[in-house]
Every structure is written in C-alpha cells, then in structure tokens.
Amino acid sequence: MTTTNQKIQKKEVGIRVLMIALSSLIAAVNFKTFVSAGDLFPGGFTGVTRLIQRCAIEFYGVELPFAPINLALNAVPAFISFKLVGKRFTLYSCLTILFTSIFTDLVPSLEITEDILLICIFGGIISGFAGFLCLRVRVTSGGTDFIAIALSERKNVDAWTYIFCGNVVLLAIAGYLFGWDRALYSMLYQYACTQVIKMLDPDGRRATLMIVTGREAAGGVCAQIQETQHTATLIEGVGLYNGDPCVMIYSVVNDSEVRSLARKIRQSDPKAFVNVLRTERVVGKFYRRPRD
C-alpha cells in the first residue's frame, strides 16, 4: 500500500512540475511575443520588472535581464507565503517564478503582428491561460498573488482591491514616463487576462444548491454534500402539487463540485429537484481546500 501511495505521489509531483513548466514557457513566449512587442506593462511584479527594464533602456541605455530583477522582487512575497500559506505551495510557486524568469531570458522575440489591439487581446488571453494552468495544479505565478492568497486565506482580507490599486499606480507611472496610450492598452491587456482566468478557473467560483427531496432521502443527499467538506441547511416544506411533505436542502459549494455532486444526489434520490444558482459572493465560513 505504501509503495502504491508513493507511486501516486510521484506521478502527481511529475504532473505538477510538467504543468508548471508548460505554464512558464507559455508565459515567457507571451512576454517576448506580445508584451514586449506591444511595449505593454502587465500587472503585478512582472509589470514592475518590465517597468524597471524599460527605464534602464530609456534613461541609461542599459538592457537588464529579466530573471534577476523578477526573482529579487518576488523574494519578500515568497517569504510571506511560506509563513502564512504553506511550504509546498510556496516552493512550487517559486519554481514557476524560476522557470518563467529563465525562459523569458532564453526565448527569442517573435513578431506576429504590429496591431496593438490584437496584441492586447490575444496577449491577455494567452497570459490568462498560462495563469489558469498554474491554478489548475494549485500554484500561483508569484508576485502579488502570494500576498493576495496569504491575506485572503489566513487573515480574511480581500487583498485583490489593494492589488488592483497597486496596478493602477504602476500604470500611472508607466503612462507618465512612456505615454498614456501604452498604459491604457495595458489595462485592456490586463482585463482580457483576468476574464480568461475567471472563465476557466472553476475553483474561484461558488454555486448555491437548492435541493427539494423527500424526508426519507434527505439523509443520503446531505451525506453526499458533507463528503465535499461543506454543510447544508434543511428547511421543512410541503409540495404544492400533491401536498406531500418534503425537505429543501440549501448549500453553497465550489462550482467545480456541482456536476459530480448533482449526479450523486440523483443517485440517492432520482426524484430530487436540484436548482443551481450562481453565487457572486460568500460572507462567512466557507470551506477552502488547502493549497499546500
């Protein structure tokens, strides 16, 4: 049994590292093909690195490598994540930062199009896809994501607003130094990136389940919900169609769990009526699967 578990763990580690490498390569190619070609400033510490490189070229005529700057900027956030989120999560995320930094310096620049609008849209889409691959294996691309995840999971603070404000300051500096058109195009790039991540990452979304079932089957349905580490509220009711007593079970789960959970509920009670609602925000105790 131990040998089997070790094989499974090694396989999971291999898949995780492979996805990290693929995500890092895509991010590096996107940076050299779209971000640099469009003279854009992405959000987070990647944008700060890009701004430092751009200032060095513009004012001092020095071309700085990407890797040393990016690694140095990520040192403090990585330490915070190591203390507050978890060791394995932070180490895997640091591996993403390392791969991305190295690939960015090694990958040659490619010129696909000179249309700045196409560069912003498709560059943002590709960047969002690379970020999704990281989230798929429960790691992050580093930088401000370290701080946001640490504060949201351990301190119950919504740090994304502050990060957005930081990105606005970054773009304001870039716009003042290098032209407001590039800053505005960079906002379009960031918007496309964010929308792709929101669309592809189901763990970032919540769903409300309202299940109408019989009293006898309610126990089995609740057991299926509790297997997801979530709980539920039972409300006694009466069916208006036939007047039979029934139970409505109310629960909020991760969007990624809805399909399998609905199938299990139907197996427990083929007559169950399941209403799935999109949940914009949850305030209170909601189970989050550990990232570490």
C-alpha positions in Angstrom: 0.0 0.0 0.0 2.9 2.4 0.9 4.6 1.7 -2.4 1.3 2.4 -4.3 0.9 5.7 -2.5 4.4 6.7 -3.2 3.9 6.0 -6.9 0.7 8.1 -6.9 2.5 10.9 -5.1 5.4 10.8 -7.6 3.0 10.8 -10.5 1.2 13.8 -9.0 4.5 15.7 -8.5 5.6 14.9 -12.1 2.3 16.2 -13.5 2.5 19.3 -11.3 6.1 20.1 -12.4 5.2 19.5 -16.1 2.2 21.8 -15.9 4.3 24.4 -14.1 7.0 24.2 -16.9 4.4 24.4 -19.6 2.7 27.4 -18.0 6.1 29.2 -17.5 7.1 28.6 -21.1 3.7 29.9 -22.4 4.1 33.0 -20.2 7.6 33.6 -21.4 6.7 33.3 -25.1 3.8 35.6 -24.5 6.0 38.1 -22.8 8.5 38.2 -25.6 6.0 38.0 -28.4 3.1 40.2 -27.2 4.1 42.2 -24.1 7.5 43.4 -25.3 6.3 43.8 -28.9 3.4 46.0 -27.8 5.5 47.8 -25.2 2.9 46.9 -22.6 3.1 46.8 -18.8 1.3 43.8 -17.3 0.1 43.8 -13.7 1.9 42.6 -10.6 5.7 42.2 -10.2 6.0 41.2 -13.8 4.9 44.7 -14.7 7.3 46.2 -12.2 10.1 44.2 -13.7 9.1 45.3 -17.2 9.0 49.0 -16.0 12.5 48.7 -14.5 13.8 47.2 -17.7 12.1 49.9 -19.7 13.5 52.7 -17.5 17.0 51.2 -17.7 16.9 51.3 -21.5 15.2 54.7 -21.8 17.3 56.7 -19.4 20.6 54.8 -19.0 20.9 52.8 -22.3 21.3 49.6 -20.3 19.5 46.4 -21.2 18.8 44.5 -18.0 18.0 40.7 -17.9 14.5 39.7 -16.8 15.4 36.9 -14.4 17.5 38.6 -11.6 15.0 41.5 -11.3 11.9 39.3 -11.2 13.5 36.9 -8.7 14.6 39.7 -6.4 11.1 41.3 -6.4 9.5 38.0 -5.5 11.7 37.2 -2.5 9.7 39.1 0.1 6.2 37.9 -1.1 7.5 34.3 -1.3 8.7 34.6 2.4 5.2 35.8 3.4 3.5 33.0 1.6 6.0 30.4 3.1 4.9 31.6 6.6 1.2 32.1 6.1 0.0 29.7 3.3 2.3 26.7 3.2 5.7 25.3 2.3 4.9 23.1 -0.7 2.6 25.7 -2.2 5.3 28.4 -1.9 8.1 26.1 -3.2 6.1 25.0 -6.3 5.1 28.7 -6.9 8.8 29.7 -6.7 9.6 27.0 -9.2 7.1 28.7 -11.5 8.8 32.1 -11.0 12.2 30.5 -11.7 11.1 28.7 -14.8 9.3 31.9 -16.1 12.4 34.1 -15.4 14.8 31.7 -17.1 12.5 31.0 -20.1 11.9 34.8 -20.6 15.7 35.4 -21.0 16.2 32.4 -23.3 13.1 32.6 -25.6 13.8 34.7 -28.7 11.5 37.6 -29.6 8.9 36.8 -32.2 7.0 39.3 -34.3 3.5 38.1 -35.2 1.6 41.3 -35.6 2.0 45.1 -35.3 -1.6 45.7 -34.5 -1.6 46.9 -30.9 -5.2 46.0 -30.3 -4.6 42.4 -31.4 -1.5 42.3 -29.2 -3.5 43.4 -26.2 -6.4 41.0 -26.7 -4.5 37.8 -27.7 -1.6 38.6 -25.3 -4.1 38.9 -22.5 -5.9 35.7 -23.5 -2.6 33.7 -23.6 -1.5 35.2 -20.3 -4.8 34.2 -18.7 -4.4 30.7 -20.0 -0.9 30.4 -18.6 -2.2 31.6 -15.2 -5.1 29.1 -15.4 -2.6 26.2 -15.9 -0.9 27.3 -12.6 -4.2 27.4 -10.8 -5.1 24.1 -12.2 -2.3 22.4 -10.2 -3.0 24.8 -7.2 0.1 27.0 -7.5 0.5 30.6 -8.5 2.7 32.6 -10.8 4.0 34.5 -7.7 4.4 38.2 -7.1 1.3 39.9 -5.8 -0.7 36.6 -5.9 1.4 35.5 -2.9 0.2 38.4 -0.9 -3.4 38.2 -2.0 -3.7 34.4 -1.2 -2.0 34.8 2.1 -4.2 37.6 3.3 -7.4 36.1 2.0 -6.9 32.7 3.4 -5.3 33.5 6.8 -6.4 37.0 7.6 -9.8 37.1 5.8 -8.8 40.2 4.0 -9.8 41.0 0.4 -6.4 42.0 -0.9 -7.3 42.0 -4.6 -8.7 45.5 -4.3 -5.4 46.8 -3.0 -3.5 44.9 -5.7 -5.7 46.5 -8.3 -4.9 49.9 -6.8 -1.2 48.9 -7.0 -1.6 48.1 -10.7 -3.2 51.4 -11.2 -0.3 53.2 -9.7 2.1 51.1 -11.8 0.2 52.0 -15.0 0.1 55.7 -13.9 3.9 55.8 -13.6 4.3 53.9 -16.9 1.9 56.3 -18.6 3.6 59.4 -17.3 7.1 58.1 -18.4 6.3 56.4 -21.7 2.9 57.6 -22.9 -0.6 57.2 -21.8 -1.6 55.2 -24.8 0.6 52.3 -23.7 -0.8 52.5 -20.2 -4.4 52.3 -21.5 -3.6 49.5 -23.8 -2.0 47.7 -20.8 -5.3 48.0 -19.0 -7.0 46.3 -21.9 -4.4 43.5 -21.8 -4.9 43.0 -18.0 -8.7 42.9 -18.4 -8.5 40.2 -21.1 -6.2 38.2 -18.9 -8.5 38.5 -15.8 -11.6 37.5 -17.7 -9.9 34.3 -19.1 -8.8 33.2 -15.6 -12.3 33.9 -14.2 -13.9 31.9 -17.1 -11.5 28.9 -16.9 -10.9 28.5 -13.2 -13.9 26.9 -11.5 -12.3 26.9 -8.0 -12.7 30.7 -8.0 -16.5 30.5 -8.4 -19.2 29.4 -6.0 -22.6 27.8 -6.6 -25.8 27.7 -4.5 -27.7 24.4 -4.4 -31.4 24.3 -3.6 -32.5 20.7 -3.5 -36.1 19.6 -3.0 -36.3 15.9 -1.9 -38.3 13.6 0.3 -37.7 13.3 4.0 -36.5 9.7 3.7 -33.9 10.6 1.1 -32.7 13.8 2.8 -30.1 12.0 4.9 -28.4 10.4 1.8 -28.4 13.8 0.0 -26.9 15.6 3.0 -24.2 12.8 3.3 -23.2 13.5 -0.4 -22.9 17.2 0.4 -20.8 16.6 3.5 -18.3 14.5 1.5 -17.3 17.7 -0.1 -16.5 19.2 3.3 -19.4 21.6 3.0 -22.5 21.6 5.1 -26.2 22.4 4.4 -29.4 23.8 6.0 -32.6 21.8 5.9 -36.0 23.5 5.6 -39.2 21.6 6.1 -41.8 22.2 3.4 -44.9 20.9 1.6 -45.2 20.2 -2.1 -47.9 22.4 -3.6 -48.6 19.9 -6.5 -49.5 16.9 -4.3 -49.4 18.2 -0.8 -46.8 15.7 0.3 -44.2 16.8 3.0 -40.8 17.4 1.6 -37.4 18.9 2.5 -35.5 21.7 0.9 -31.7 21.5 1.4 -29.7 24.7 1.0 -26.0 24.6 0.5 -23.1 26.6 -1.2 -20.3 24.6 -2.8 -17.4 25.2 -5.3 -18.6 25.4 -8.9 -16.2 22.6 -9.8 -18.1 20.2 -7.5 -21.6 20.8 -8.9 -21.6 18.3 -11.7 -20.4 15.3 -9.7 -22.5 16.3 -6.7 -25.7 16.6 -8.7 -25.0 13.2 -10.2 -24.6 11.7 -6.7 -27.7 13.4 -5.5 -29.8 12.0 -8.3 -28.4 8.5 -7.4 -29.6 9.0 -3.8 -33.0 10.3 -4.9 -33.9 10.0 -8.6 -36.9 12.3 -8.0 -34.8 15.1 -6.4 -35.2 18.6 -7.8 -31.9 20.4 -7.9 -31.7 24.2 -8.6 -28.2 25.6 -9.2 -27.7 29.3 -8.8 -24.6 31.3 -9.5 -23.2 32.9 -6.3 -21.4 36.2 -6.6 -20.1 36.4 -3.1 -20.0 34.4 0.1 -19.6 36.1 3.5 -18.9 33.8 6.5 -17.2 30.5 7.0 -16.8 28.7 3.7 -14.5 25.6 3.4 -11.5 26.2 1.2 -9.4 23.3 0.1 -5.9 23.8 1.5 -3.4 24.8 -1.2 -0.4 23.2 0.5 
